[in-house]
Amino acid sequence: MPTVIPYIPENITVHLGSPSSGASNVTVSFSDYIKNVASSEIYPTWSESAMRANILAQVSYALNRVYTEFYRSRGYNFDITNTTAYDQAFVKGRNIFEDISRLVDELFNDYIRRQGFVEPLFASFCNGTTSTCEGLSQWGSEELAQQGYDSMRILQNYYGDDIELVIDAPIQNITNSYPGTALREGDTGPNVTVIQTSLNRISQNYPAIPKIYPVDGVFGPMTTAAVRKFQSIFGLAVDGVVGKGTWYQLVKLYVGVKRLAELNSQGQTFSGISWAYPDAIIEGDSGQKVSHLQYMLAVLSEFTPQIPPVQVTGVFDAETKSAVLAFQRRAGMPETGEVGAPTWDAIYDAYAGVAETVLSRGELFPYQGNPAPATTVQALQTQLNAVANATPGMPRPPITGQPDAMTQRAILQFQKLCKLPANGQIDSATMKALADDIGELRFARSPRFAQFPGYSLRYGMADSN
């Protein structure tokens, strides 16, 4: 399979304000950007291991924004903002500390990622005093350095032991993933791999999109069919050609469903979860594909009494074989108890029909369940910020862990949006609605204005609810 490699950009464009503000942009070299951020965020008097850890987090954070095209896929002409409510600090024209400049020259093309994944880690951080967060504590990192921690141990303390350091990543002046020319049937190469992998993952949330197998970097009829269905769902010109509009809609949806721009990202492998036929599955097999098979059978058993219930264990046991035989019997297929391509496709098609009409919010889907309601003020503020990203005009409270006035205003606005009693109070109904809304946004199922509903709206139409 073709390899897709993240690059360090030569330059990065910074918006000097909040995303939707009319502030100006400035384009600087990536290393100069990191020097500015590090000089704005940390102290040059800190221990070197603490400074290294913070710089690596800052590099990874910025690279994630560039790699996921978080802002460009939304129509903005910049890569990152300088507003700390959204991103990390950047002060145009500020002085750069000499020690920080030296470290950044060494580290600007190194970054951290989860082991086995491609994307730079969305290494969120906060100062650890006036604000706290899931990621790195800046002052906490200095305390760990004083205790003898090196930079990687500091990073692992905050982001987990499963991170790794990518050293001397290639540098290339690429800020846009779109290859510059439309891709169509007959094309081959890594960009086609990106299209195929993105469509297969998005199809988990939109089962009407046909799966592509194999993911081989060849733009064939199956890829054309999947592109056309994707275009029809999202109101694009249905021509089976991946031009700039289709490409960036794919980018935005893929980043959203994989949570690549979040600290708890599902991770990107470009050979990851695919609902396409995985080769024959037989009794005694185990692994992720068996889990997917069992889950589909478990869903079908809820609606088809002839199919016995199945536990999702990842092991093809006698219970799973019995369910496969029952499905084959009901579908009029040869009763082999093995899952070859015809049986897999038939099970998937039956599951997709249920998922599209019944599981629209993913209620029973173990691979994409809704988040739980927030249990702390900090988690609540994080969820409010996520909703604000897709809700023009909604306040974004700072993530401080304290129930301040901005948090109350955001809750009040959210309650009005959801037609809940608008009292600005943190009650159970508001917490549940907020968690549900996060799930809708995460899994591309939201009917809110910022999310296309999946069908064209015409004169005379009305809401069903």
C-alpha positions in Angstrom: 0.0 0.0 0.0 1.3 3.5 -0.7 2.7 5.3 2.3 1.3 8.7 3.4 3.9 10.7 5.3 3.3 14.0 7.3 5.7 16.8 6.4 7.0 19.7 8.4 5.9 22.8 6.5 8.5 25.4 5.6 6.0 28.1 6.5 2.8 28.5 8.5 0.1 31.2 8.2 -1.1 32.6 11.6 -4.4 34.5 12.0 -3.9 37.2 14.5 -7.2 36.9 16.2 -10.1 34.5 16.7 -11.0 32.4 13.7 -14.0 34.4 12.4 -12.6 37.8 13.2 -11.4 40.3 10.6 -7.8 40.2 11.9 -4.9 40.0 9.6 -2.8 37.0 8.8 1.0 36.7 8.9 3.1 33.9 7.2 6.4 33.0 8.9 8.7 30.1 8.7 7.6 27.1 10.9 10.8 27.3 13.0 10.3 31.1 13.6 6.7 30.4 14.6 7.7 27.8 17.2 10.4 30.2 18.6 7.7 32.9 19.0 5.2 30.5 20.6 7.8 29.1 23.0 9.0 32.5 23.9 5.4 33.5 24.6 4.4 30.4 26.5 7.3 29.3 28.6 10.3 30.8 30.6 13.9 30.5 29.4 15.0 30.1 33.0 13.2 26.7 33.2 15.2 23.5 33.2 16.2 22.4 29.7 14.2 19.1 29.9 11.0 21.1 30.7 11.7 23.5 27.8 12.3 20.6 25.5 9.0 18.9 26.5 7.0 22.1 26.0 8.6 22.9 22.7 7.8 19.3 21.4 4.2 19.7 22.6 4.0 23.1 20.8 5.4 21.6 17.6 3.0 18.7 17.7 0.0 20.9 18.4 0.8 23.2 15.4 1.6 20.3 13.1 -1.7 18.7 14.0 -3.5 21.9 13.0 -1.6 21.9 9.7 -1.8 18.1 9.0 -5.6 17.9 9.7 -6.1 21.2 7.8 -8.4 22.1 10.7 -9.0 25.6 9.5 -8.4 25.4 5.8 -11.0 22.6 5.4 -13.5 25.0 6.8 -12.8 27.6 4.2 -10.3 29.8 6.2 -7.1 31.0 4.5 -4.8 30.3 7.5 -3.4 27.3 9.4 -3.7 28.4 13.0 -4.8 31.3 15.2 -2.9 33.2 17.9 -5.8 33.2 20.3 -5.2 31.0 23.3 -8.9 30.2 23.6 -8.4 28.2 20.4 -4.7 27.6 19.9 -1.4 28.7 21.3 0.1 32.2 21.9 1.9 34.0 19.1 2.9 37.7 19.4 3.9 39.3 16.1 7.2 41.1 16.4 8.1 39.8 19.9 11.7 39.2 21.0 12.9 35.6 21.0 14.9 34.2 23.9 18.4 32.9 22.9 18.2 29.6 24.7 14.7 28.9 23.3 15.9 29.8 19.8 18.8 27.3 20.2 16.4 24.5 21.3 13.9 25.2 18.6 16.5 25.0 15.9 17.2 21.5 17.1 13.6 20.4 17.7 11.3 22.1 15.2 11.1 19.1 12.9 10.6 16.6 15.7 7.2 15.8 17.0 5.2 13.3 19.2 2.5 10.9 18.1 0.8 7.8 19.4 2.7 4.6 18.6 1.4 3.0 15.4 -0.4 6.2 14.2 0.4 8.7 11.6 -0.9 12.1 12.7 1.1 14.4 15.0 -0.5 14.3 18.5 -2.9 17.1 19.3 -0.7 17.9 22.3 -3.0 20.3 24.2 -1.5 22.1 27.2 -2.2 24.8 29.7 -0.2 26.7 32.4 -1.4 24.5 35.2 -2.0 27.4 37.6 -4.8 29.7 36.4 -6.1 27.0 34.0 -5.9 23.2 33.9 -6.6 20.7 31.1 -6.3 17.1 29.9 -2.8 17.7 28.5 0.5 19.0 29.7 0.8 21.4 32.6 3.5 23.9 31.8 4.4 24.7 35.4 3.9 21.0 36.3 6.5 20.1 33.6 9.1 22.3 35.3 8.3 20.6 38.7 8.9 17.2 37.1 12.1 18.5 35.5 13.3 19.6 39.0 12.6 16.0 40.1 15.0 14.7 37.4 12.5 13.8 34.6 13.9 14.0 31.1 11.7 15.5 28.3 10.2 12.2 27.1 9.3 11.2 30.7 7.6 14.5 31.2 5.6 14.1 28.0 4.7 10.5 28.9 3.5 11.7 32.3 0.9 13.8 30.6 0.1 12.1 27.3 0.7 8.4 28.2 3.4 5.8 27.8 2.2 5.0 24.2 3.6 8.1 22.6 6.8 8.1 20.5 9.1 10.8 19.2 9.5 11.3 15.4 12.9 12.8 14.7 14.0 14.8 11.7 10.7 14.6 9.9 11.0 15.7 6.2 10.5 19.4 5.5 8.4 20.5 2.5 6.6 23.7 1.6 3.2 22.0 1.5 0.3 23.6 3.4 -2.7 22.2 1.3 -3.3 18.4 1.0 -5.4 18.9 -2.2 -3.1 17.6 -5.0 -3.9 20.6 -7.3 -5.7 18.6 -10.0 -8.9 16.6 -9.7 -8.7 12.8 -9.2 -10.9 10.5 -11.2 -11.3 6.9 -12.4 -8.0 5.6 -13.7 -5.8 7.6 -11.4 -3.4 5.9 -9.0 -1.1 6.8 -6.1 -1.1 7.9 -2.5 -3.7 10.5 -3.0 -6.2 7.9 -4.2 -5.3 5.9 -1.0 -6.3 8.9 1.1 -9.6 9.1 -0.7 -10.3 5.4 -0.3 -9.4 5.2 3.3 -11.4 8.3 4.2 -14.5 7.1 2.4 -14.3 3.7 4.1 -14.1 5.3 7.6 -16.8 7.9 6.8 -19.0 5.0 5.6 -19.2 3.8 9.2 -21.2 6.9 10.0 -23.0 7.0 6.6 -23.6 3.3 5.7 -25.2 4.3 2.3 -21.6 5.0 1.1 -20.4 1.7 -0.4 -17.2 0.2 0.9 -14.1 0.0 -1.2 -12.0 -3.2 -1.2 -9.1 -3.4 -1.6 -7.6 -0.1 -0.6 -5.0 -0.2 -3.2 -4.4 3.4 -4.4 -6.2 2.6 -7.7 -9.2 4.8 -8.6 -11.5 2.1 -10.0 -15.3 1.7 -10.4 -15.8 1.0 -6.7 -14.1 4.2 -5.7 -16.1 6.1 -8.2 -19.4 4.7 -6.8 -18.4 5.6 -3.3 -17.3 9.1 -4.3 -20.6 9.7 -6.1 -22.7 8.6 -3.1 -20.6 10.8 -0.8 -21.2 13.7 -3.1 -24.9 13.1 -3.2 -25.1 13.0 0.6 -23.3 16.3 1.1 -24.9 18.3 -1.7 -21.8 18.3 -4.0 -21.8 17.9 -7.8 -22.3 14.2 -8.4 -19.7 13.5 -11.0 -17.5 10.8 -9.3 -14.5 13.2 -9.6 -12.6 14.4 -6.5 -12.1 18.0 -7.1 -11.2 20.6 -4.5 -14.7 20.9 -3.0 -15.1 17.1 -2.6 -11.5 16.7 -1.3 -12.0 19.2 1.5 -15.4 17.8 2.5 -13.7 14.4 2.8 -10.9 16.0 4.9 -13.4 17.7 7.2 -15.6 14.7 7.7 -12.6 12.3 8.2 -11.0 14.5 10.8 -14.3 14.8 12.6 -15.2 11.1 12.8 -11.7 10.1 13.7 -11.3 13.0 16.2 -7.8 13.6 14.8 -7.8 17.2 16.1 -8.5 16.0 19.7 -6.2 14.7 22.4 -8.2 11.4 22.5 -8.0 10.9 18.8 -8.9 7.4 17.4 -5.6 7.7 15.4 -4.9 7.4 11.7 -3.1 4.5 10.2 -4.3 4.6 6.5 -4.8 0.9 6.9 -7.1 1.0 9.9 -10.7 0.0 10.4 -12.5 -0.9 7.1 -15.8 -2.5 6.7 -14.6 -4.1 3.4 -14.3 -7.9 3.2 -11.2 -8.9 5.1 -10.6 -12.5 3.7 -12.4 -15.5 4.9 -13.3 -15.7 8.6 -13.7 -19.1 10.2 -14.3 -20.6 13.6 -11.2 -20.2 15.7 -10.2 -16.8 14.2 -9.8 -13.8 16.3 -9.2 -10.0 16.0 -10.8 -6.8 15.1 -12.6 -8.1 12.0 -14.2 -10.8 14.1 -15.4 -8.1 16.5 -16.9 -6.2 13.6 -18.6 -9.4 12.3 -20.0 -10.1 15.8 -21.2 -6.6 16.3 -23.1 -6.7 13.0 -24.7 -10.0 13.8 -25.5 -8.7 17.3 -27.4 -5.8 15.8 -29.2 -8.0 13.3 -30.2 -10.4 16.1 -32.1 -7.5 17.8 -34.3 -7.2 14.7 -34.3 -10.8 13.4 -35.5 -13.4 15.8 -34.0 -16.2 13.7 -30.5 -15.0 14.4 -29.3 -15.9 17.9 -27.7 -13.2 20.1 -23.9 -12.8 19.8 -21.4 -11.4 22.3 -18.7 -9.1 20.9 -15.6 -10.9 22.1 -13.3 -10.8 19.1 -13.1 -14.6 19.0 -15.0 -16.6 16.4 -16.6 -19.2 18.7 -19.4 -21.7 18.4 -22.0 -19.0 19.3 -20.7 -16.8 16.4 -20.8 -19.8 14.0 -24.4 -20.5 15.0 -25.4 -16.9 14.2 -23.6 -17.1 10.9 -25.4 -20.3 10.0 -28.7 -18.7 11.0 -28.0 -15.7 8.8 -27.0 -17.8 5.8 -30.1 -20.0 6.3 -32.4 -16.9 6.4 -30.7 -15.3 3.4 -30.9 -18.5 1.3 -27.1 -18.9 1.1 -25.0 -22.1 1.4 -24.9 -22.9 5.1 -21.1 -23.2 5.6 -20.7 -21.4 8.9 -17.8 -19.6 7.3 -17.7 -15.9 6.3 -16.5 -15.6 2.8 -17.0 -12.5 0.6 -20.6 -13.2 -0.3 -21.6 -13.8 3.3 -19.7 -10.8 4.6 -21.3 -8.5 2.0 -24.8 -9.8 2.7 -24.3 -9.3 6.5 -22.9 -5.8 5.9 -25.7 -4.9 3.6 -28.3 -6.1 6.1 -26.5 -4.3 9.0 -26.2 -1.1 6.9 -29.9 -1.0 6.3 -30.6 -1.2 10.0 -27.8 1.3 10.9 -29.0 3.9 8.3 -32.6 3.8 9.5 -32.5 2.9 13.2 -29.0 3.6 14.6 -28.8 7.1 13.3 -27.3 8.4 16.5 -25.1 5.4 17.2 -26.9 4.3 20.3 -25.8 0.7 20.2 -22.6 1.2 18.3 -19.6 0.2 20.5 -17.0 1.8 18.3 -18.5 5.3 18.4 -20.7 5.7 21.5 -21.7 9.2 22.7 -19.5 10.8 25.4 -20.7 10.6 29.0 -22.1 13.7 30.6 -19.3 15.9 32.1 -18.6 15.2 35.8 -16.3 18.2 36.4 -16.4 21.9 35.6 -13.3 21.5 33.5 -14.9 18.7 31.4 -18.0 20.8 31.1 -16.0 23.8 29.8 -14.2 21.5 27.3 -17.6 20.2 25.9 -19.0 23.8 25.7 -15.9 24.8 23.7 -16.4 21.9 21.3 -20.0 22.9 20.7 -19.0 26.5 20.3 -16.7 25.4 17.4 -19.8 24.6 15.4 -22.2 27.2 16.8 -21.6 30.8 15.6 -22.0 33.4 18.4 -21.8 30.9 21.3 -19.4 32.0 24.0 -16.2 29.9 24.6 -15.4 29.8 28.3 -11.7 29.4 29.3 -10.9 26.0 30.5 -10.1 26.9 34.1 -12.1 24.3 36.1 -13.9 27.3 37.8 -17.6 28.0 37.2 -17.1 31.6 36.1 -19.4 34.1 34.4 -18.3 33.1 30.8 -19.2 29.5 31.6 -22.6 30.5 32.8 -23.2 32.5 29.6 -22.2 29.6 27.5 -24.5 27.3 29.4 -27.4 29.8 29.0 -26.8 30.1 25.3 -26.6 26.3 24.9 -29.9 25.9 26.9 -31.6 28.3 24.5 -30.2 26.5 21.5 -31.6 23.2 22.9 -34.9 24.7 24.0 -34.2 23.8 27.7 -35.1 26.0 30.6 -32.7 28.9 30.2 -31.4 29.4 33.7 -27.6 29.2 33.2 -27.5 26.4 35.8 -25.6 23.1 35.5 -28.4 20.6 35.8 -28.7 17.0 34.7 -30.8 17.8 31.7 -28.3 20.3 30.4 -25.4 17.9 31.0 -27.1 15.1 29.1 -28.1 17.4 26.2 -24.5 18.7 26.0 -23.0 15.2 25.9 -25.6 14.2 23.2 -24.7 17.2 21.2 -21.0 16.4 21.4 -21.8 12.9 20.1 -23.8 14.4 17.2 -21.0 16.7 16.2 -18.3 14.0 16.6 -20.1 11.5 14.5 -21.4 13.9 11.8 -25.0 13.3 12.7 -25.9 16.8 13.9 -29.0 18.5 12.3 -27.8 21.9 13.5 -27.3 24.7 11.0 -23.5 24.1 10.8 -24.1 20.5 9.6 -25.6 19.7 6.2 -28.5 17.4 6.8 -27.7 14.9 4.1 -30.4 15.8 1.6 -31.5 18.9 -0.4 -34.1 21.2 1.1 -36.8 22.5 -1.2 -39.8 24.8 -1.1 -42.7 23.2 0.7 -40.7 20.8 2.9 -41.3 20.6 6.7 -39.5 19.1 9.7 -40.9 15.7 10.7 -40.6 16.4 14.4 
